[in-house]
Amino acid sequence: MPEFDQGAPLGAALEMRHVSKAFPGTLAVDDVSFSVKPGEVHALVGENGAGKSTLMKIMAGSFSDYTGEVFVGGRPVALHSPSAAKEYGIGMIYQELSLARPISVAENLLAGRLPRIKGSPFVDWKAVERESKALLSRVGLDQLDIHISISEISQCEAQLVEIAKVLGGNPSVLVMDEPTSALSSAEVLRLFGIIRQLKSQGIAIAYISHHIQEIFDIADTITVMRDGRHVRTCGVGEVTSGDIVEMMVGRSIEKFYSKRAVRIGNELFRVEKLSRYGFFHDVSLKVHEGEILGVCGLAGAGRTELARSIIGVDPLDAGDIYLWGEKINVRNMSEAIEKGVVYLTESRKTDGLALALSVAENCLSTIIPRLSRGPFYSGRKNKGRVSDLIDKLVIYPKNTDLLVSNLSGGNQQKVLMAKWIASSPKVMILDEPTRGVDIGAKEIIHGAISELAAQGNGVILFTSDLPEMVGLCDRVAIMRQGHIIGEIDKENMSEGSLLLAANGEGKFVA
């Protein structure tokens, strides 16, 4: 770990001066300066595509072709590889965790540096156990079994194991990219306690998040970026959440969730007494034409498992599914899509998108059979359709041939939304449709959801974002421990009432 030069500007642990990074056709970071002090949490906020993650990846040594200057502890450094960044005391925690799920917690914690028995090529397992437990203790996981695989622990525990792994390199600067995106409210509070502990140890933390409120809860300083440029750096006490949003999007948002004209028609889709043993039991739901039905529940309630079984990804042990009053058989996802029932997964990179294919290929992937003549298909003939979707969802850059892997997370999510809109669904099941996206992308996705409902389609929304559920849904079903325990109508819906109901308390129709 580098020693800090007392003459460094503002005592910065890390400082970037006039840094720029270009991709083909895009200047992702344009003359940006940024610094973070020891014992400080410096939040970096902005819409998807604003350049935040690119700037962080420069810090982590992921790009060797940036321009500008970087100083660590007051000394100029070249961060042209991840190993160079680690050498200078910079640790990176990505939104998509870098843990290997099939192997043990201990092997993940000490990956690439397993201790060896002196004078032998064999692993010193006693040292592995000692060092692993010491690292886990730093993040409050003293009781975690170091011998079980990552696949056997919770998302929150995996997030903390990732932090412990990075701390094993003794960083002076910790870069965190959306660390709370997959965590419950209680787990977020636990993580914040760890972050405050790290601050007290003098670690500088650069923190990316799209959750404005958590920025005010954990950060000391805020830097706002827009379109690859620095907008403003200030202390958290100098601005309001409204100021931050206005700087991010370049306009004032008086009321994020505007009222939509609701015209609810006849019953469109119904599931009766669905069960997948061990996950959910005896679940019945119905959604009408033009209705957005929310399904609210705490982590582990069985929401995602229910969605996947309805669509045919996972098996059902019992129950029936009806579309317009007629019983349908859904043996797999292809059959569901043919019937007009589609599912937007919570995991866009793993299950939702083909990252190695273009924007156009992803957008049209659900309707290739409809666009083909016999065995022949030509994507070029449908570029106009893709361009319309790009305009509708404001996907940036407007390049139908660009690989989806080159888009920001928010624009990838909009491509995923476009893919299902292209299929002209009758019922769209949405699982965390705005997780990890900025406020501008969220507004666009919400508009697309509202438009789907306004056209007479049914929407079933699974989300842990309570303001989103209150803002969008006409009715919410409460799911707890694999069962639907009641409903809350629009008139009685609030963040508080949903949270109480999800905990089995408060007032709702049982």
C-alpha positions as CSV (number, residue, x, y, z in Angstrom):
1,M,0.0,0.0,0.0
2,P,1.4,3.4,-0.9
3,E,2.4,6.0,1.7
4,F,0.5,9.3,1.4
5,D,2.3,12.4,0.4
6,Q,1.2,15.1,2.9
7,G,1.6,17.6,0.1
8,A,-1.0,15.9,-2.1
9,P,-3.9,18.1,-3.1
10,L,-6.5,18.1,-0.4
11,G,-4.8,15.1,1.2
12,A,-6.3,12.9,-1.6
13,A,-5.8,9.1,-1.4
14,L,-6.5,9.1,-5.1
15,E,-6.8,12.0,-7.6
16,M,-7.7,12.0,-11.3
17,R,-6.9,15.2,-13.3
18,H,-8.5,15.9,-16.7
19,V,-9.1,12.2,-17.5
20,S,-10.7,11.2,-20.8
21,K,-11.6,7.9,-22.4
22,A,-13.1,7.3,-25.9
23,F,-14.8,4.3,-27.4
24,P,-15.5,4.0,-31.1
25,G,-18.0,6.8,-31.8
26,T,-18.4,7.8,-28.2
27,L,-16.4,10.0,-25.8
28,A,-17.4,8.2,-22.6
29,V,-15.3,10.3,-20.2
30,D,-14.5,13.9,-21.2
31,D,-12.0,15.9,-19.2
32,V,-13.1,14.7,-15.8
33,S,-11.3,15.4,-12.5
34,F,-12.2,13.4,-9.4
35,S,-10.6,12.8,-6.0
36,V,-11.3,10.9,-2.8
37,K,-9.6,11.4,0.6
38,P,-8.7,8.8,3.2
39,G,-11.7,7.9,5.4
40,E,-14.1,9.5,3.0
41,V,-17.0,8.1,1.0
42,H,-17.2,10.0,-2.3
43,A,-20.3,9.1,-4.3
44,L,-20.3,9.3,-8.1
45,V,-23.8,9.7,-9.6
46,G,-25.3,10.2,-13.0
47,E,-27.6,8.5,-15.5
48,N,-26.5,5.3,-17.3
49,G,-24.1,6.3,-20.0
50,A,-22.9,9.3,-18.0
51,G,-19.4,7.8,-17.7
52,K,-19.4,6.8,-14.0
53,S,-18.5,3.1,-14.5
54,T,-15.9,4.0,-17.2
55,L,-14.2,6.4,-14.8
56,M,-14.2,3.7,-12.1
57,K,-12.8,1.1,-14.5
58,I,-10.0,3.5,-15.3
59,M,-9.2,3.6,-11.6
60,A,-9.2,-0.2,-11.5
61,G,-6.8,-0.4,-14.4
62,S,-9.2,-1.9,-16.9
63,F,-8.4,0.6,-19.7
64,S,-4.8,1.3,-20.8
65,D,-5.7,4.0,-23.3
66,Y,-7.1,6.8,-21.1
67,T,-5.6,10.3,-21.2
68,G,-5.0,12.6,-18.2
69,E,-3.2,12.1,-14.9
70,V,-3.8,9.9,-12.0
71,F,-2.2,10.3,-8.5
72,V,-2.2,7.8,-5.7
73,G,-1.0,9.2,-2.3
74,G,0.2,12.3,-4.2
75,R,2.4,10.4,-6.6
76,P,1.7,10.1,-10.3
77,V,0.9,6.6,-11.4
78,A,0.0,4.8,-14.6
79,L,-3.1,2.5,-14.1
80,H,-2.7,0.5,-17.3
81,S,-3.6,-2.9,-15.9
82,P,-5.7,-4.4,-13.0
83,S,-2.5,-5.7,-11.4
84,A,-1.0,-2.2,-11.5
85,A,-4.1,-0.8,-9.8
86,K,-3.8,-3.4,-7.1
87,E,-0.2,-2.7,-6.6
88,Y,-1.0,0.9,-6.0
89,G,-3.6,0.0,-3.4
90,I,-6.8,0.3,-5.4
91,G,-9.5,-2.4,-4.9
92,M,-12.5,-2.7,-7.2
93,I,-15.9,-4.3,-6.3
94,Y,-18.1,-4.6,-9.4
95,Q,-21.9,-4.7,-9.6
96,E,-21.6,-8.2,-11.2
97,L,-19.6,-10.1,-8.5
98,S,-16.4,-11.8,-9.6
99,L,-16.8,-14.8,-7.3
100,A,-16.6,-18.4,-8.7
101,R,-19.8,-20.0,-7.5
102,P,-18.8,-23.7,-7.6
103,I,-15.8,-23.3,-5.3
104,S,-15.5,-22.6,-1.6
105,V,-15.7,-19.3,0.2
106,A,-12.1,-19.7,1.3
107,E,-10.8,-20.5,-2.2
108,N,-12.6,-17.4,-3.5
109,L,-11.2,-15.2,-0.7
110,L,-7.6,-16.2,-1.4
111,A,-7.9,-16.8,-5.2
112,G,-4.5,-16.4,-6.9
113,R,-2.7,-16.2,-3.5
114,L,-3.4,-19.4,-1.7
115,P,-0.7,-19.8,1.0
116,R,1.8,-22.7,0.4
117,I,3.6,-24.9,2.9
118,K,7.1,-23.6,3.2
119,G,9.4,-25.3,0.6
120,S,6.5,-27.2,-0.9
121,P,4.0,-26.8,-3.8
122,F,1.1,-27.9,-1.5
123,V,-1.5,-25.5,-0.1
124,D,-1.2,-24.8,3.6
125,W,-4.9,-25.4,4.5
126,K,-4.4,-24.3,8.1
127,A,-3.1,-20.9,6.9
128,V,-6.1,-20.8,4.4
129,E,-8.5,-21.3,7.3
130,R,-6.8,-18.7,9.5
131,E,-6.5,-16.0,6.8
132,S,-10.1,-16.6,5.5
133,K,-11.6,-16.3,8.9
134,A,-9.6,-13.1,9.6
135,L,-10.9,-11.6,6.4
136,L,-14.5,-12.6,7.0
137,S,-14.3,-11.1,10.5
138,R,-13.6,-7.7,8.9
139,V,-17.1,-7.8,7.2
140,G,-19.0,-9.3,10.1
141,L,-19.2,-12.9,8.7
142,D,-17.4,-14.6,11.6
143,Q,-19.9,-17.5,11.6
144,L,-19.8,-18.3,7.9
145,D,-18.6,-21.7,7.0
146,I,-15.5,-21.1,4.8
147,H,-15.8,-24.6,3.3
148,I,-19.2,-24.3,1.6
149,S,-19.4,-23.0,-2.0
150,I,-20.5,-19.5,-3.0
151,S,-23.6,-21.0,-4.6
152,E,-24.8,-22.0,-1.1
153,I,-24.7,-18.6,0.5
154,S,-27.1,-15.6,0.1
155,Q,-26.6,-12.7,-2.2
156,C,-25.8,-10.4,0.7
157,E,-23.2,-12.8,2.1
158,A,-21.7,-13.1,-1.4
159,Q,-21.5,-9.3,-1.6
160,L,-19.7,-9.2,1.8
161,V,-17.4,-12.1,0.7
162,E,-16.5,-10.0,-2.4
163,I,-15.6,-7.1,-0.2
164,A,-13.5,-9.3,2.2
165,K,-11.7,-10.7,-0.9
166,V,-10.7,-7.2,-2.0
167,L,-9.7,-6.2,1.5
168,G,-7.3,-9.1,1.4
169,G,-5.2,-7.0,-0.9
170,N,-5.0,-4.3,1.8
171,P,-6.3,-1.5,-0.5
172,S,-6.0,2.2,0.5
173,V,-8.8,3.0,-2.0
174,L,-12.0,0.9,-2.4
175,V,-14.1,1.4,-5.5
176,M,-17.7,0.1,-5.2
177,D,-20.0,0.0,-8.2
178,E,-23.7,-0.4,-7.2
179,P,-22.9,-2.6,-4.2
180,T,-26.6,-2.5,-2.9
181,S,-28.3,-3.3,-6.2
182,A,-29.3,-6.9,-5.2
183,L,-29.7,-6.3,-1.4
184,S,-32.8,-6.0,0.8
185,S,-33.2,-2.9,3.1
186,A,-31.9,-4.8,6.1
187,E,-28.9,-6.0,4.1
188,V,-28.2,-2.5,2.9
189,L,-28.0,-1.3,6.5
190,R,-25.6,-4.1,7.3
191,L,-23.4,-3.1,4.4
192,F,-23.4,0.5,5.5
193,G,-22.2,-0.5,8.9
194,I,-19.2,-2.3,7.2
195,I,-18.5,0.8,5.0
196,R,-18.5,3.0,8.1
197,Q,-16.0,0.6,9.7
198,L,-13.8,0.8,6.7
199,K,-14.0,4.6,6.8
200,S,-12.8,4.6,10.4
201,Q,-9.8,2.6,9.3
202,G,-8.8,5.4,6.8
203,I,-9.8,3.6,3.6
204,A,-11.0,6.0,0.9
205,I,-14.2,4.8,-0.8
206,A,-15.4,5.8,-4.3
207,Y,-19.1,4.8,-4.4
208,I,-21.4,4.5,-7.4
209,S,-25.1,4.2,-6.8
210,H,-28.4,5.1,-8.5
211,H,-30.3,5.2,-5.2
212,I,-30.3,8.9,-4.3
213,Q,-31.4,8.4,-0.7
214,E,-28.6,5.9,0.1
215,I,-26.1,8.5,-1.2
216,F,-27.3,10.9,1.5
217,D,-27.2,8.1,4.1
218,I,-23.6,7.0,3.5
219,A,-21.6,9.5,1.4
220,D,-19.6,12.6,2.5
221,T,-19.1,14.1,-0.9
222,I,-21.0,13.8,-4.2
223,T,-19.8,14.2,-7.7
224,V,-22.4,14.4,-10.5
225,M,-21.6,13.4,-14.1
226,R,-23.7,13.9,-17.3
227,D,-22.9,12.9,-20.8
228,G,-19.3,12.0,-19.8
229,R,-18.6,15.3,-18.2
230,H,-18.2,16.6,-14.6
231,V,-21.2,18.7,-13.6
232,R,-20.5,19.5,-9.9
233,T,-18.8,18.2,-6.8
234,C,-20.2,19.2,-3.4
235,G,-20.8,18.0,0.2
236,V,-24.0,16.1,0.9
237,G,-25.2,18.9,3.1
238,E,-25.1,21.4,0.3
239,V,-27.8,19.9,-2.0
240,T,-31.1,18.1,-1.9
241,S,-32.2,15.0,-3.7
242,G,-34.1,17.2,-6.1
243,D,-30.9,19.1,-6.9
244,I,-29.1,15.9,-7.6
245,V,-31.8,14.6,-9.9
246,E,-31.9,17.9,-11.8
247,M,-28.1,17.9,-12.3
248,M,-28.2,14.3,-13.4
249,V,-30.9,14.6,-16.1
250,G,-30.5,18.3,-16.9
251,R,-34.1,19.2,-16.1
252,S,-36.4,19.4,-13.1
253,I,-38.6,16.4,-12.3
254,E,-41.5,17.8,-10.2
255,K,-43.2,14.5,-9.8
256,F,-41.5,11.3,-11.0
257,Y,-44.6,9.0,-11.0
258,S,-47.2,10.9,-13.0
259,K,-50.8,9.6,-12.9
260,R,-51.8,7.5,-15.9
261,A,-55.3,7.0,-17.3
262,V,-56.4,3.6,-16.0
263,R,-58.9,1.7,-18.0
264,I,-59.2,-1.8,-16.5
265,G,-61.2,-4.3,-18.6
266,N,-62.1,-7.9,-18.4
267,E,-60.0,-10.6,-16.8
268,L,-57.1,-11.4,-19.1
269,F,-54.8,-13.8,-17.3
270,R,-55.2,-16.0,-14.3
271,V,-53.2,-18.6,-12.4
272,E,-55.0,-21.0,-9.9
273,K,-53.4,-22.9,-7.0
274,L,-49.9,-23.0,-8.5
275,S,-47.3,-24.9,-6.5
276,R,-43.7,-25.7,-6.8
277,Y,-42.9,-27.6,-3.7
278,G,-40.3,-26.0,-1.5
279,F,-40.6,-22.6,-3.3
280,F,-44.3,-21.5,-3.4
281,H,-47.6,-23.1,-2.6
282,D,-51.2,-22.7,-3.7
283,V,-50.7,-19.4,-5.4
284,S,-53.7,-17.8,-7.2
285,L,-53.5,-14.5,-9.1
286,K,-55.4,-12.7,-11.8
287,V,-54.7,-9.6,-14.0
288,H,-57.2,-7.7,-16.1
289,E,-56.9,-5.9,-19.5
290,G,-55.1,-2.6,-18.9
291,E,-54.1,-3.5,-15.3
292,I,-50.7,-3.4,-13.6
293,L,-50.7,-6.0,-10.8
294,G,-47.8,-5.8,-8.3
295,V,-46.5,-8.8,-6.3
296,C,-44.8,-7.6,-3.2
297,G,-42.7,-9.7,-0.8
298,L,-39.5,-9.8,1.2
299,A,-36.4,-11.5,-0.1
300,G,-37.0,-15.3,-0.1
301,A,-40.8,-14.9,-0.4
302,G,-40.7,-16.9,-3.7
303,R,-41.5,-14.1,-6.2
304,T,-38.9,-14.9,-8.8
305,E,-39.5,-18.6,-8.5
306,L,-43.2,-18.0,-9.1
307,A,-42.5,-15.8,-12.2
308,R,-40.1,-18.4,-13.7
309,S,-42.6,-21.3,-13.2
310,I,-45.5,-19.3,-14.7
311,I,-43.4,-18.8,-17.9
312,G,-42.3,-22.4,-18.1
313,V,-38.6,-21.9,-17.2
314,D,-39.0,-23.9,-14.0
315,P,-41.4,-26.8,-13.5
316,L,-44.8,-26.6,-11.7
317,D,-46.0,-29.4,-9.4
318,A,-49.6,-28.3,-9.4
319,G,-52.0,-25.6,-10.6
320,D,-53.6,-24.2,-13.8
321,I,-53.0,-21.2,-16.0
322,Y,-55.7,-19.4,-18.0
323,L,-55.6,-16.8,-20.8
324,W,-58.9,-15.1,-21.6
325,G,-60.7,-17.7,-19.6
326,E,-59.2,-20.7,-21.5
327,K,-56.8,-23.1,-19.8
328,I,-53.4,-23.1,-21.5
329,N,-50.4,-25.5,-21.1
330,V,-47.1,-23.8,-20.8
331,R,-44.4,-26.5,-20.9
332,N,-41.5,-24.1,-21.8
333,M,-40.8,-20.5,-22.4
334,S,-41.2,-20.8,-26.2
335,E,-44.8,-21.9,-25.8
336,A,-45.5,-19.0,-23.4
337,I,-44.1,-16.5,-25.9
338,E,-46.2,-18.0,-28.7
339,K,-49.3,-17.5,-26.5
340,G,-48.3,-13.9,-25.8
341,V,-47.0,-14.3,-22.2
342,V,-43.5,-13.1,-21.8
343,Y,-41.0,-12.6,-18.9
344,L,-38.4,-10.0,-18.4
345,T,-35.8,-11.6,-16.1
346,E,-34.1,-9.8,-13.2
347,S,-30.7,-11.0,-14.5
348,R,-30.2,-9.2,-17.9
349,K,-26.6,-10.4,-18.4
350,T,-27.1,-14.0,-17.4
351,D,-30.5,-14.8,-18.7
352,G,-31.9,-11.8,-20.6
353,L,-29.5,-10.7,-23.3
354,A,-27.0,-12.2,-25.7
355,L,-24.2,-9.8,-25.0
356,A,-22.1,-11.0,-28.0
357,L,-24.9,-10.0,-30.4
358,S,-25.9,-6.6,-31.7
359,V,-28.7,-4.4,-30.4
360,A,-30.8,-5.3,-33.5
361,E,-30.2,-9.0,-33.1
362,N,-31.3,-8.9,-29.4
363,C,-34.4,-6.7,-30.2
364,L,-35.6,-9.1,-32.9
365,S,-34.6,-12.4,-31.1
366,T,-38.1,-13.1,-29.8
367,I,-39.9,-12.8,-33.2
368,I,-37.5,-14.4,-35.7
369,P,-40.1,-17.1,-36.6
370,R,-42.6,-14.4,-37.5
371,L,-40.1,-12.5,-39.6
372,S,-38.9,-15.6,-41.5
373,R,-40.1,-17.1,-44.8
374,G,-39.7,-20.8,-44.2
375,P,-36.1,-21.4,-43.2
376,F,-34.9,-18.0,-44.5
377,Y,-34.5,-14.9,-42.3
378,S,-33.0,-11.5,-43.0
379,G,-32.4,-9.2,-40.1
380,R,-31.6,-6.3,-42.4
381,K,-35.2,-6.0,-43.6
382,N,-36.3,-5.2,-40.1
383,K,-33.8,-2.5,-39.1
384,G,-36.6,0.1,-39.3
385,R,-38.5,-1.8,-36.6
386,V,-35.4,-1.8,-34.4
387,S,-34.8,1.9,-35.0
388,D,-38.3,2.6,-33.8
389,L,-37.7,0.7,-30.6
390,I,-34.4,2.5,-30.1
391,D,-36.2,5.9,-30.4
392,K,-39.1,4.7,-28.2
393,L,-36.8,3.7,-25.4
394,V,-34.1,6.3,-26.0
395,I,-31.3,3.6,-26.3
396,Y,-27.9,5.3,-26.6
397,P,-25.9,5.2,-28.8
398,K,-28.4,4.9,-31.7
399,N,-26.5,2.2,-33.4
400,T,-28.4,-1.0,-34.3
401,D,-25.1,-2.9,-35.1
402,L,-23.4,-2.1,-31.8
403,L,-22.7,-5.1,-29.6
404,V,-25.0,-5.1,-26.5
405,S,-21.9,-5.7,-24.3
406,N,-20.7,-2.2,-25.3
407,L,-23.7,-0.5,-23.8
408,S,-24.1,0.9,-20.3
409,G,-26.2,-1.1,-17.8
410,G,-29.2,1.1,-18.2
411,N,-29.2,1.0,-22.0
412,Q,-28.8,-2.8,-21.8
413,Q,-31.9,-2.9,-19.7
414,K,-33.8,-0.8,-22.2
415,V,-32.7,-3.2,-25.0
416,L,-34.1,-6.1,-22.8
417,M,-37.4,-4.2,-22.6
418,A,-37.4,-3.5,-26.3
419,K,-36.9,-7.2,-27.0
420,W,-40.2,-8.1,-25.3
421,I,-42.1,-5.1,-26.6
422,A,-41.2,-6.2,-30.1
423,S,-43.0,-9.5,-29.4
424,S,-46.4,-7.6,-28.9
425,P,-47.2,-9.4,-25.7
426,K,-50.6,-9.9,-24.2
427,V,-49.2,-10.4,-20.7
428,M,-45.8,-9.1,-19.6
429,I,-44.2,-10.4,-16.3
430,L,-41.5,-8.0,-15.1
431,D,-39.0,-9.1,-12.5
432,E,-37.0,-6.1,-11.1
433,P,-37.3,-4.1,-14.5
434,T,-35.4,-1.1,-13.2
435,R,-32.8,-2.7,-10.9
436,G,-29.4,-0.9,-11.2
437,V,-30.6,1.8,-13.6
438,D,-30.5,5.5,-13.2
439,I,-33.5,7.8,-12.7
440,G,-33.7,8.8,-16.4
441,A,-33.7,5.2,-17.7
442,K,-36.2,4.3,-14.9
443,E,-38.6,7.0,-16.2
444,I,-38.4,5.7,-19.7
445,I,-39.0,2.1,-18.7
446,H,-41.9,3.2,-16.5
447,G,-43.4,5.0,-19.5
448,A,-43.1,1.9,-21.6
449,I,-44.8,-0.2,-18.9
450,S,-47.7,2.3,-18.6
451,E,-48.1,2.3,-22.4
452,L,-48.3,-1.5,-22.5
453,A,-51.1,-1.3,-19.9
454,A,-52.9,1.5,-21.7
455,Q,-53.0,-0.6,-24.9
456,G,-55.1,-3.2,-23.0
457,N,-52.3,-5.6,-22.1
458,G,-51.8,-7.1,-18.6
459,V,-48.6,-6.4,-16.6
460,I,-47.4,-8.4,-13.5
461,L,-44.7,-6.4,-11.7
462,F,-42.3,-8.1,-9.3
463,T,-40.1,-5.4,-7.7
464,S,-38.4,-4.7,-4.4
465,D,-38.5,-0.9,-5.2
466,L,-41.5,0.1,-3.1
467,P,-41.9,3.7,-4.6
468,E,-42.0,2.0,-8.0
469,M,-44.7,-0.4,-6.9
470,V,-46.8,2.3,-5.4
471,G,-46.3,4.6,-8.4
472,L,-47.1,2.1,-11.1
473,C,-49.5,-0.6,-9.7
474,D,-53.3,-0.6,-9.7
475,R,-53.4,-3.4,-7.1
476,V,-50.7,-5.4,-5.2
477,A,-50.8,-9.0,-4.1
478,I,-48.7,-9.7,-0.9
479,M,-46.5,-12.8,-1.0
480,R,-44.9,-14.2,2.1
481,Q,-43.0,-17.4,2.6
482,G,-44.3,-18.8,-0.7
483,H,-48.0,-18.0,-0.2
484,I,-50.2,-15.1,-1.3
485,I,-51.6,-13.8,2.0
486,G,-53.7,-10.9,0.8
487,E,-54.1,-7.8,-1.4
488,I,-53.9,-4.0,-1.2
489,D,-55.9,-1.8,-3.5
490,K,-54.7,1.6,-5.0
491,E,-56.5,3.7,-2.4
492,N,-54.8,2.0,0.5
493,M,-51.4,1.6,-1.1
494,S,-48.3,3.2,0.3
495,E,-44.7,2.3,0.9
496,G,-45.5,1.8,4.6
497,S,-48.6,-0.4,4.1
498,L,-46.7,-2.6,1.6
499,L,-43.7,-3.1,3.9
500,L,-46.0,-3.9,6.9
501,A,-48.0,-6.3,4.8
502,A,-44.9,-8.0,3.4
503,N,-43.9,-8.6,7.1
504,G,-47.3,-10.1,7.8
505,E,-48.6,-7.0,9.6
506,G,-50.9,-4.0,8.9
507,K,-54.2,-3.9,7.1
508,F,-54.8,-5.8,3.8
509,V,-57.5,-7.9,2.3
510,A,-56.7,-11.5,3.2
